[in-house]
C-alpha cells in the first residue's frame, strides 16, 4: 500500500487479493465509478476510504 498525505492507497493487484476478485473486475469497478479510484501515472489506485465506502464500512 502506498501512503499519500496520510491516506493509504491500494493498487489493483493488492485489492485483487483483499477482495478475491480479478484485476479486470476491480478495473471495471474503478472506471465505472462503482468504487472510487484514481489513476496515478499508468495505474489505478483505490484509497482506504473508498474501499471502506464500497464495503459499507464506516470511514475512520
C-alpha positions in Angstrom: 0.0 0.0 0.0 1.2 3.5 -0.9 0.5 6.4 1.5 -0.1 9.9 0.3 -0.8 12.7 2.7 -1.7 10.1 5.4 -4.2 8.3 3.2 -3.4 4.7 2.1 -3.9 3.7 -1.5 -4.2 0.1 -2.8 -3.0 -1.0 -6.2 -5.4 -3.1 -8.3 -3.2 -6.1 -7.7 -3.3 -5.6 -3.9 -7.1 -5.3 -4.0 -7.4 -8.4 -6.0 -6.1 -10.3 -3.0 -8.2 -8.4 -0.5 -11.5 -8.7 -2.4 -10.8 -12.1 -4.0 -11.9 -10.9 -7.5 -10.0 -10.4 -10.7 -8.0 -7.4 -11.6 -10.4 -6.9 -14.6 -13.3 -6.7 -12.1 -11.6 -4.1 -10.0 -10.7 -2.0 -13.1 -14.3 -2.2 -14.2 -15.5 -1.0 -10.8 -13.0 1.9 -10.9 -13.7 3.0 -14.4 -17.5 2.9 -14.0 -17.5 4.5 -10.6 -18.7 1.6 -8.6 -15.6 2.0 -6.4 -13.9 5.4 -6.4 -10.4 5.1 -7.9 -7.8 7.5 -9.1 -5.3 6.9 -11.9 -1.8 7.8 -10.9 0.6 7.5 -13.8 -0.5 4.4 -15.7 -2.1 2.5 -12.9 -5.3 2.7 -10.9 -5.2 3.1 -7.1 -8.1 2.9 -4.6 -8.0 4.7 -1.3 -8.7 3.0 2.1 -11.6 5.4 2.4 -13.1 4.4 -1.0 -12.7 0.7 -0.1 -14.5 1.2 3.2 -17.3 3.0 1.4 -17.5 0.3 -1.2 -17.8 -2.4 1.5 -20.3 -0.4 3.5 -18.0 0.1 6.5 -17.7 3.4 8.5 -14.8 5.6 7.4 -12.3 6.4 10.1 
